[in-house]
């Protein structure tokens, strides 16, 4: 059976989007997380990186960070929305727990633990 050129393109596009979606959905950082202060944040792919966006609280809808995955793990930046201090660091996921460690101006360093919802 010979496919029409537009049907071939549609089939390839659907197959590509399905495999891309599965790869993103399978990444352990993607999903909703409860922060240490009790608000909810969501992590999703946004282009070539992952973005952290607040879902609840005073900063709902605001993107507060972005990071990328490397051979050594996840690295990027997150901004504490109330103080507006930006921390550069890394994060790791183990099961339903995510730990983030970062420093601002290499002077103030913090670690936070978020729980998957």
C-alpha positions as CSV (number, residue, x, y, z in Angstrom):
1,X,0.0,0.0,0.0
2,X,1.5,3.3,-1.0
3,X,0.9,6.3,1.2
4,X,0.2,9.8,0.0
5,X,3.1,12.3,0.8
6,X,0.9,14.3,3.2
7,X,-0.2,11.1,5.0
8,X,3.5,10.0,5.4
9,X,4.3,13.4,6.9
10,X,1.4,13.2,9.3
11,X,2.3,9.7,10.3
12,X,5.9,10.7,11.0
13,X,4.8,13.8,12.9
14,X,2.5,11.8,15.1
15,X,5.1,9.1,15.8
16,X,7.7,11.8,16.6
17,X,5.3,13.6,19.0
18,X,4.4,10.4,20.7
19,X,8.0,9.3,21.4
20,X,9.0,12.9,22.4
21,X,6.1,12.9,24.9
22,X,7.0,9.6,26.3
23,X,10.6,10.6,26.8
24,X,9.6,13.8,28.7
25,X,6.9,12.1,30.8
26,X,9.5,9.4,31.8
27,X,11.9,12.0,33.2
28,X,11.9,11.8,37.0
29,X,11.8,15.6,37.5
30,X,8.7,16.2,35.4
31,X,5.5,16.7,37.4
32,X,4.0,18.5,40.4
33,X,6.0,19.1,43.6
34,X,5.1,20.3,47.1
35,X,7.6,22.9,48.2
36,X,9.0,23.3,51.7
37,X,6.6,26.2,52.4
38,X,3.6,24.1,51.2
39,X,2.9,25.7,47.8
40,X,2.8,23.6,44.6
41,X,5.2,24.0,41.7
42,X,5.2,22.1,38.4
43,X,8.3,21.1,36.4
44,X,7.9,20.6,32.6
45,X,9.9,20.7,29.5
46,X,10.2,24.1,27.9
47,X,12.3,23.9,24.8
48,X,15.7,22.5,25.5
49,X,15.5,22.9,29.3
50,X,13.1,22.2,32.1
51,X,11.1,25.0,33.7
52,X,9.8,25.4,37.2
53,X,6.5,27.3,37.5
54,X,4.5,28.0,40.6
55,X,1.0,26.6,40.6
56,X,-0.3,27.9,43.9
57,X,0.4,30.7,46.4
58,X,1.1,34.4,45.8
59,X,3.3,33.6,42.8
60,X,1.0,31.2,41.0
61,X,1.7,31.2,37.3
62,X,5.2,32.7,37.6
63,X,8.2,30.8,36.3
64,X,10.8,30.7,39.0
65,X,13.6,28.6,37.5
66,X,15.1,26.6,34.7
67,X,17.6,23.9,34.5
68,X,19.1,21.3,32.1
69,X,20.1,17.7,32.4
70,X,23.7,16.8,31.9
71,X,25.8,13.6,32.4
72,X,26.4,14.8,35.9
73,X,22.7,15.5,36.8
74,X,20.5,18.5,36.7
75,X,22.0,22.0,36.8
76,X,20.5,25.5,36.6
77,X,18.9,28.5,38.4
78,X,16.0,29.1,40.6
79,X,14.7,32.4,42.0
80,X,13.2,32.6,45.4
81,X,10.0,34.5,44.5
82,X,9.7,36.6,47.7
83,X,13.3,37.8,48.0
84,X,14.0,37.6,44.3
85,X,17.4,36.1,45.0
86,X,18.6,33.8,42.3
87,X,20.4,30.6,43.2
88,X,22.7,28.6,40.9
89,X,23.0,25.0,41.7
90,X,21.9,21.4,41.1
91,X,19.0,19.1,41.9
92,X,18.6,15.4,42.2
93,X,15.6,13.1,42.4
94,X,15.3,9.9,44.4
95,X,11.8,8.3,44.1
96,X,9.3,11.0,45.2
97,X,11.9,13.3,46.8
98,X,13.8,16.1,45.0
99,X,16.7,17.9,46.7
100,X,17.9,21.2,45.4
101,X,21.1,22.9,46.5
102,X,22.3,26.2,45.3
103,X,24.2,29.4,46.1
104,X,23.6,33.1,45.4
105,X,26.8,35.1,44.8
106,X,28.7,32.0,46.2
107,X,28.0,33.4,49.6
108,X,24.6,32.2,50.7
109,X,23.9,28.6,50.0
110,X,20.7,26.7,50.7
111,X,19.2,23.2,50.3
112,X,15.5,22.5,49.9
113,X,13.6,19.2,49.7
114,X,10.4,19.0,47.7
115,X,7.9,16.1,47.7
116,X,6.2,14.7,44.6
117,X,2.5,15.1,44.6
